[in-house]
């Protein structure tokens, strides 16, 4: 298993993965945000590869205050509970560190509340969780 940047050729596999693991409402929100992030800063979209398959994806963003946000993470059902989510989180964390963000936060909404223990397992705490009462969104930062 390794983590690498998103390639355009990954698009069909990613949309399939999202439809497999996300609810319909979450899928719609995520696809919109995914497209926006790809147009703004595709370097903050990472995928995990197992063999020749995409096993997971993480989408991040950086806001106008230079704060890095984990927006959405998804791991294919067949690959869950194998450390892929943690590897994706750590891979994106390295991107945030390289960009010298002022703070790293985990965006939290009803869709990703159940996976907060994965973030906690790699060291994030409630102080790192940014809860939103609106739909999560990708921001045009830098």
N, CA and C atoms as a LAMMPS dump frame, in Angstrom:
ITEM: TIMESTEP
0
ITEM: NUMBER OF ATOMS
426
ITEM: BOX BOUNDS ff ff ff
-5.0000000000000000e+02 5.0000000000000000e+02
-5.0000000000000000e+02 5.0000000000000000e+02
-5.0000000000000000e+02 5.0000000000000000e+02
ITEM: ATOMS id mol type element x y z
1 1 1 N 0.85 -1.176 0
2 1 2 C 0 0 0
3 1 3 C 0.892 1.234 0
4 2 1 N 0.533 2.189 -0.83
5 2 2 C 1.239 3.463 -0.818
6 2 3 C 0.253 4.582 -1.12
7 3 1 N 0.65 5.8 -0.736
8 3 2 C -0.169 6.984 -0.936
9 3 3 C 0.524 7.841 -1.986
10 4 1 N -0.275 8.333 -2.922
11 4 2 C 0.258 9.186 -3.981
12 4 3 C -0.766 10.26 -4.329
13 5 1 N -0.341 11.259 -5.122
14 5 2 C -1.295 12.275 -5.577
15 5 3 C -2.362 11.678 -6.495
16 6 1 N -3.487 12.321 -6.559
17 6 2 C -4.575 11.957 -7.465
18 6 3 C -4.134 12.21 -8.898
19 7 1 N -4.436 11.27 -9.797
20 7 2 C -4.234 11.444 -11.233
21 7 3 C -5.61 11.497 -11.887
22 8 1 N -5.712 12.227 -12.968
23 8 2 C -6.985 12.329 -13.681
24 8 3 C -7.515 10.949 -14.077
25 9 1 N -6.625 10.032 -14.371
26 9 2 C -7.05 8.675 -14.742
27 9 3 C -7.706 7.927 -13.574
28 10 1 N -7.592 8.459 -12.363
29 10 2 C -8.21 7.857 -11.178
30 10 3 C -9.693 8.198 -11.046
31 11 1 N -10.165 9.155 -11.833
32 11 2 C -11.49 9.723 -11.613
33 11 3 C -12.611 8.681 -11.568
34 12 1 N -12.671 7.785 -12.509
35 12 2 C -13.758 6.79 -12.535
36 12 3 C -13.706 5.889 -11.302
37 13 1 N -12.528 5.476 -10.908
38 13 2 C -12.389 4.629 -9.718
39 13 3 C -12.809 5.377 -8.459
40 14 1 N -12.482 6.651 -8.391
41 14 2 C -12.837 7.454 -7.215
42 14 3 C -14.343 7.654 -7.132
43 15 1 N -14.992 7.972 -8.242
44 15 2 C -16.445 8.148 -8.193
45 15 3 C -17.126 6.843 -7.804
46 16 1 N -16.608 5.737 -8.249
47 16 2 C -17.149 4.434 -7.866
48 16 3 C -16.95 4.182 -6.37
49 17 1 N -15.761 4.494 -5.868
50 17 2 C -15.481 4.328 -4.431
51 17 3 C -16.425 5.194 -3.602
52 18 1 N -16.576 6.466 -3.996
53 18 2 C -17.486 7.358 -3.271
54 18 3 C -18.904 6.802 -3.261
55 19 1 N -19.374 6.315 -4.388
56 19 2 C -20.751 5.809 -4.436
57 19 3 C -20.903 4.545 -3.594
58 20 1 N -19.822 3.793 -3.438
59 20 2 C -19.857 2.589 -2.613
60 20 3 C -19.962 2.897 -1.121
61 21 1 N -19.213 3.891 -0.653
62 21 2 C -19.088 4.076 0.797
63 21 3 C -19.805 5.302 1.359
64 22 1 N -20.236 6.223 0.515
65 22 2 C -20.904 7.424 1.012
66 22 3 C -22.41 7.338 0.786
67 23 1 N -23.157 7.968 1.677
68 23 2 C -24.605 8.06 1.463
69 23 3 C -24.848 8.936 0.239
70 24 1 N -26.051 8.885 -0.288
71 24 2 C -26.366 9.663 -1.478
72 24 3 C -26.16 11.16 -1.247
73 25 1 N -26.619 11.667 -0.11
74 25 2 C -26.453 13.095 0.2
75 25 3 C -24.976 13.454 0.339
76 26 1 N -24.237 12.614 1.021
77 26 2 C -22.81 12.853 1.204
78 26 3 C -22.08 12.768 -0.136
79 27 1 N -22.467 11.829 -0.965
80 27 2 C -21.864 11.675 -2.291
81 27 3 C -22.007 12.958 -3.103
82 28 1 N -23.212 13.506 -3.132
83 28 2 C -23.462 14.725 -3.915
84 28 3 C -22.599 15.876 -3.411
85 29 1 N -22.569 16.09 -2.098
86 29 2 C -21.754 17.162 -1.518
87 29 3 C -20.271 16.936 -1.816
88 30 1 N -19.835 15.699 -1.665
89 30 2 C -18.425 15.383 -1.826
90 30 3 C -17.983 15.541 -3.276
91 31 1 N -18.8 15.114 -4.223
92 31 2 C -18.427 15.245 -5.633
93 31 3 C -18.287 16.712 -6.027
94 32 1 N -19.161 17.551 -5.511
95 32 2 C -19.061 18.985 -5.795
96 32 3 C -17.765 19.555 -5.214
97 33 1 N -17.475 19.203 -3.972
98 33 2 C -16.257 19.682 -3.317
99 33 3 C -15.008 19.108 -3.991
100 34 1 N -15.073 17.854 -4.361
101 34 2 C -13.962 17.183 -5.033
102 34 3 C -13.61 17.924 -6.326
103 35 1 N -14.6 18.216 -7.132
104 35 2 C -14.377 18.939 -8.381
105 35 3 C -13.782 20.318 -8.122
106 36 1 N -14.303 20.994 -7.118
107 36 2 C -13.796 22.334 -6.805
108 36 3 C -12.348 22.261 -6.352
109 37 1 N -12.021 21.295 -5.479
110 37 2 C -10.646 21.19 -4.993
111 37 3 C -9.697 20.834 -6.131
112 38 1 N -10.126 19.974 -7.033
113 38 2 C -9.277 19.636 -8.179
114 38 3 C -8.99 20.865 -9.033
115 39 1 N -9.954 21.762 -9.147
116 39 2 C -9.737 22.963 -9.958
117 39 3 C -8.878 23.99 -9.229
118 40 1 N -8.938 24.003 -7.899
119 40 2 C -8.189 24.994 -7.123
120 40 3 C -6.779 24.533 -6.771
121 41 1 N -6.666 23.295 -6.283
122 41 2 C -5.373 22.821 -5.779
123 41 3 C -5.381 21.29 -5.717
124 42 1 N -5.179 20.629 -6.849
125 42 2 C -5.259 19.165 -6.874
126 42 3 C -4.181 18.471 -6.052
127 43 1 N -3.148 19.196 -5.658
128 43 2 C -2.075 18.62 -4.855
129 43 3 C -2.565 18.179 -3.472
130 44 1 N -3.733 18.664 -3.065
131 44 2 C -4.285 18.309 -1.751
132 44 3 C -5.305 17.179 -1.831
133 45 1 N -5.276 16.436 -2.915
134 45 2 C -6.111 15.239 -3.076
135 45 3 C -5.149 14.064 -3.23
136 46 1 N -5.222 13.122 -2.299
137 46 2 C -4.334 11.963 -2.298
138 46 3 C -5.138 10.678 -2.38
139 47 1 N -4.548 9.665 -2.983
140 47 2 C -5.176 8.351 -3.052
141 47 3 C -4.24 7.309 -2.461
142 48 1 N -4.83 6.236 -1.993
143 48 2 C -4.078 5.091 -1.493
144 48 3 C -4.234 3.961 -2.496
145 49 1 N -3.128 3.316 -2.814
146 49 2 C -3.114 2.244 -3.808
147 49 3 C -2.718 0.942 -3.13
148 50 1 N -3.492 -0.101 -3.378
149 50 2 C -3.168 -1.454 -2.921
150 50 3 C -3.149 -2.322 -4.178
151 51 1 N -1.993 -2.899 -4.468
152 51 2 C -1.855 -3.629 -5.728
153 51 3 C -2.017 -2.648 -6.862
154 52 1 N -3.022 -2.855 -7.677
155 52 2 C -3.298 -1.897 -8.752
156 52 3 C -4.657 -1.232 -8.583
157 53 1 N -5.193 -1.294 -7.349
158 53 2 C -6.516 -0.72 -7.076
159 53 3 C -6.42 0.499 -6.174
160 54 1 N -7.331 1.431 -6.4
161 54 2 C -7.46 2.565 -5.487
162 54 3 C -8.27 2.087 -4.295
163 55 1 N -7.655 2.171 -3.122
164 55 2 C -8.296 1.696 -1.9
165 55 3 C -8.911 2.828 -1.095
166 56 1 N -8.452 4.061 -1.308
167 56 2 C -8.976 5.179 -0.535
168 56 3 C -8.566 6.513 -1.114
169 57 1 N -9.208 7.547 -0.62
170 57 2 C -8.942 8.924 -1.06
171 57 3 C -9.131 9.852 0.124
172 58 1 N -8.349 10.931 0.126
173 58 2 C -8.547 12.003 1.1
174 58 3 C -8.491 13.321 0.351
175 59 1 N -9.368 14.232 0.736
176 59 2 C -9.445 15.558 0.124
177 59 3 C -9.151 16.577 1.212
178 60 1 N -8.211 17.451 0.941
179 60 2 C -7.892 18.526 1.877
180 60 3 C -8.053 19.868 1.204
181 61 1 N -8 20.911 2.002
182 61 2 C -8.074 22.264 1.479
183 61 3 C -7.349 23.19 2.449
184 62 1 N -6.953 24.348 1.966
185 62 2 C -6.312 25.37 2.795
186 62 3 C -7.114 26.647 2.626
187 63 1 N -7.471 27.257 3.747
188 63 2 C -8.309 28.459 3.66
189 63 3 C -7.475 29.743 3.574
190 64 1 N -8.165 30.874 3.57
191 64 2 C -7.524 32.177 3.433
192 64 3 C -6.641 32.522 4.631
193 65 1 N -6.881 31.888 5.76
194 65 2 C -6.062 32.138 6.958
195 65 3 C -4.883 31.178 7.041
196 66 1 N -4.645 30.426 5.969
197 66 2 C -3.56 29.451 5.886
198 66 3 C -3.75 28.299 6.873
199 67 1 N -4.992 27.924 7.097
200 67 2 C -5.298 26.759 7.924
201 67 3 C -5.623 25.587 7.003
202 68 1 N -5.041 24.427 7.292
203 68 2 C -5.289 23.229 6.505
204 68 3 C -6.452 22.449 7.085
205 69 1 N -7.298 21.934 6.228
206 69 2 C -8.469 21.169 6.647
207 69 3 C -8.507 19.812 5.945
208 70 1 N -8.74 18.774 6.722
209 70 2 C -9.11 17.487 6.156
210 70 3 C -10.59 17.628 5.838
211 71 1 N -10.952 17.515 4.574
212 71 2 C -12.349 17.693 4.184
213 71 3 C -13.118 16.375 4.194
214 72 1 N -12.645 15.395 3.435
215 72 2 C -13.366 14.122 3.343
216 72 3 C -12.365 13.008 3.1
217 73 1 N -12.626 11.873 3.727
218 73 2 C -11.824 10.674 3.538
219 73 3 C -12.787 9.533 3.244
220 74 1 N -12.385 8.656 2.344
221 74 2 C -13.212 7.488 2.015
222 74 3 C -12.287 6.323 1.706
223 75 1 N -12.601 5.181 2.29
224 75 2 C -11.83 3.96 2.057
225 75 3 C -12.805 2.884 1.591
226 76 1 N -12.438 2.195 0.523
227 76 2 C -13.282 1.128 -0.012
228 76 3 C -13.563 0.096 1.076
229 77 1 N -14.763 -0.42 1.091
230 77 2 C -15.193 -1.371 2.119
231 77 3 C -14.214 -2.527 2.273
232 78 1 N -13.741 -3.066 1.182
233 78 2 C -12.834 -4.222 1.235
234 78 3 C -11.495 -3.9 1.892
235 79 1 N -11.159 -2.61 2.017
236 79 2 C -9.86 -2.217 2.57
237 79 3 C -9.954 -1.494 3.91
238 80 1 N -11.142 -1.392 4.463
239 80 2 C -11.287 -0.707 5.747
240 80 3 C -10.636 -1.501 6.866
241 81 1 N -10.211 -0.782 7.879
242 81 2 C -9.564 -1.34 9.079
243 81 3 C -8.218 -1.997 8.763
244 82 1 N -7.506 -1.416 7.801
245 82 2 C -6.179 -1.919 7.433
246 82 3 C -5.123 -0.824 7.478
247 83 1 N -5.455 0.315 8.095
248 83 2 C -4.49 1.403 8.215
249 83 3 C -4.456 2.358 7.042
250 84 1 N -5.338 2.16 6.08
251 84 2 C -5.335 3.019 4.897
252 84 3 C -5.776 4.439 5.242
253 85 1 N -6.805 4.569 6.053
254 85 2 C -7.254 5.9 6.466
255 85 3 C -6.147 6.656 7.193
256 86 1 N -5.459 5.983 8.08
257 86 2 C -4.352 6.62 8.817
258 86 3 C -3.239 7.04 7.867
259 87 1 N -2.916 6.196 6.9
260 87 2 C -1.87 6.533 5.932
261 87 3 C -2.263 7.756 5.105
262 88 1 N -3.523 7.835 4.708
263 88 2 C -3.993 8.993 3.951
264 88 3 C -3.93 10.262 4.798
265 89 1 N -4.366 10.171 6.047
266 89 2 C -4.325 11.322 6.954
267 89 3 C -2.885 11.793 7.128
268 90 1 N -1.976 10.87 7.351
269 90 2 C -0.572 11.24 7.533
270 90 3 C 0.042 11.798 6.252
271 91 1 N -0.352 11.257 5.097
272 91 2 C 0.142 11.785 3.831
273 91 3 C -0.286 13.224 3.609
274 92 1 N -1.556 13.513 3.907
275 92 2 C -2.043 14.885 3.743
276 92 3 C -1.425 15.799 4.789
277 93 1 N -1.196 15.285 5.977
278 93 2 C -0.537 16.084 7.016
279 93 3 C 0.837 16.554 6.517
280 94 1 N 1.562 15.676 5.845
281 94 2 C 2.864 16.062 5.296
282 94 3 C 2.729 17.183 4.27
283 95 1 N 1.691 17.129 3.46
284 95 2 C 1.434 18.212 2.494
285 95 3 C 1.179 19.529 3.228
286 96 1 N 0.379 19.459 4.29
287 96 2 C 0.095 20.669 5.077
288 96 3 C 1.379 21.222 5.697
289 97 1 N 2.212 20.351 6.227
290 97 2 C 3.475 20.782 6.833
291 97 3 C 4.373 21.422 5.778
292 98 1 N 4.455 20.809 4.601
293 98 2 C 5.262 21.377 3.513
294 98 3 C 4.774 22.767 3.128
295 99 1 N 3.468 22.966 3.221
296 99 2 C 2.878 24.264 2.874
297 99 3 C 2.93 25.247 4.042
298 100 1 N 3.441 24.785 5.18
299 100 2 C 3.581 25.63 6.375
300 100 3 C 2.241 26.242 6.82
301 101 1 N 1.19 25.398 6.865
302 101 2 C -0.102 25.899 7.333
303 101 3 C 0.015 26.297 8.801
304 102 1 N -0.805 27.234 9.207
305 102 2 C -0.739 27.723 10.589
306 102 3 C -1.405 26.773 11.575
307 103 1 N -2.345 25.975 11.079
308 103 2 C -3.091 25.054 11.944
309 103 3 C -3.711 23.985 11.053
310 104 1 N -3.858 22.766 11.593
311 104 2 C -4.518 21.689 10.86
312 104 3 C -5.795 21.315 11.604
313 105 1 N -6.898 21.297 10.876
314 105 2 C -8.193 20.994 11.463
315 105 3 C -8.888 19.881 10.675
316 106 1 N -9.776 19.205 11.356
317 106 2 C -10.608 18.168 10.751
318 106 3 C -12.009 18.744 10.645
319 107 1 N -12.509 18.905 9.421
320 107 2 C -13.877 19.383 9.278
321 107 3 C -14.826 18.252 9.671
322 108 1 N -15.826 18.616 10.435
323 108 2 C -16.752 17.613 10.954
324 108 3 C -18.175 17.998 10.572
325 109 1 N -18.867 17.034 9.991
326 109 2 C -20.293 17.183 9.739
327 109 3 C -20.951 15.846 10.041
328 110 1 N -22.229 15.75 9.794
329 110 2 C -22.976 14.54 10.116
330 110 3 C -22.424 13.326 9.362
331 111 1 N -21.836 13.561 8.204
332 111 2 C -21.353 12.454 7.387
333 111 3 C -20.047 11.844 7.896
334 112 1 N -19.187 12.649 8.491
335 112 2 C -17.907 12.08 8.913
336 112 3 C -17.74 11.956 10.423
337 113 1 N -18.745 12.291 11.166
338 113 2 C -18.697 12.127 12.629
339 113 3 C -18.302 10.695 13.025
340 114 1 N -18.83 9.649 12.367
341 114 2 C -18.484 8.279 12.775
342 114 3 C -17.014 7.904 12.587
343 115 1 N -16.275 8.626 11.758
344 115 2 C -14.872 8.246 11.546
345 115 3 C -13.886 9.088 12.351
346 116 1 N -14.381 9.923 13.248
347 116 2 C -13.477 10.725 14.066
348 116 3 C -12.484 9.877 14.864
349 117 1 N -12.851 8.66 15.294
350 117 2 C -11.849 7.834 15.989
351 117 3 C -10.594 7.549 15.152
352 118 1 N -10.71 7.545 13.842
353 118 2 C -9.53 7.346 12.993
354 118 3 C -8.589 8.541 13.147
355 119 1 N -9.142 9.74 13.144
356 119 2 C -8.326 10.936 13.347
357 119 3 C -7.733 10.947 14.759
358 120 1 N -8.522 10.537 15.731
359 120 2 C -8.019 10.478 17.105
360 120 3 C -6.879 9.476 17.234
361 121 1 N -6.948 8.384 16.492
362 121 2 C -5.907 7.357 16.554
363 121 3 C -4.56 7.867 16.038
364 122 1 N -4.571 8.912 15.214
365 122 2 C -3.304 9.482 14.75
366 122 3 C -2.946 10.769 15.481
367 123 1 N -3.672 11.067 16.566
368 123 2 C -3.278 12.158 17.442
369 123 3 C -4.129 13.404 17.448
370 124 1 N -5.162 13.469 16.642
371 124 2 C -6.015 14.652 16.659
372 124 3 C -7.013 14.542 17.808
373 125 1 N -7.34 15.684 18.391
374 125 2 C -8.263 15.726 19.525
375 125 3 C -9.422 16.654 19.192
376 126 1 N -10.336 16.779 20.121
377 126 2 C -11.497 17.644 19.926
378 126 3 C -11.077 19.072 19.575
379 127 1 N -9.907 19.512 20.038
380 127 2 C -9.415 20.857 19.71
381 127 3 C -9.116 21.015 18.221
382 128 1 N -8.917 19.911 17.534
383 128 2 C -8.63 19.938 16.094
384 128 3 C -9.875 19.771 15.237
385 129 1 N -11.013 19.536 15.856
386 129 2 C -12.241 19.295 15.11
387 129 3 C -12.987 20.607 14.898
388 130 1 N -13.287 20.889 13.644
389 130 2 C -14.022 22.091 13.278
390 130 3 C -15.413 21.659 12.851
391 131 1 N -16.353 21.828 13.766
392 131 2 C -17.721 21.4 13.488
393 131 3 C -18.478 22.483 12.744
394 132 1 N -19.197 22.069 11.722
395 132 2 C -19.917 22.995 10.87
396 132 3 C -21.413 22.731 10.987
397 133 1 N -22.15 23.795 11.059
398 133 2 C -23.605 23.662 11.093
399 133 3 C -24.195 23.802 9.696
400 134 1 N -23.327 24.093 8.741
401 134 2 C -23.719 24.17 7.338
402 134 3 C -23.023 23.023 6.613
403 135 1 N -23.27 22.92 5.343
404 135 2 C -22.554 21.938 4.534
405 135 3 C -21.082 22.299 4.518
406 136 1 N -20.246 21.304 4.565
407 136 2 C -18.816 21.542 4.434
408 136 3 C -18.553 22.054 3.025
409 137 1 N -17.491 22.818 2.884
410 137 2 C -17.194 23.323 1.56
411 137 3 C -15.693 23.493 1.387
412 138 1 N -15.291 23.49 0.177
413 138 2 C -13.91 23.768 -0.194
414 138 3 C -13.799 25.273 -0.347
415 139 1 N -12.748 25.838 0.191
416 139 2 C -12.568 27.281 0.113
417 139 3 C -11.415 27.599 -0.822
418 140 1 N -11.483 28.737 -1.424
419 140 2 C -10.378 29.147 -2.283
420 140 3 C -9.396 29.925 -1.436
421 141 1 N -8.44 29.23 -0.944
422 141 2 C -7.436 29.836 -0.07
423 141 3 C -6.282 30.366 -0.861
424 142 1 N -5.203 29.59 -0.88
425 142 2 C -4.024 30.069 -1.591
426 142 3 C -3.594 29.086 -2.635
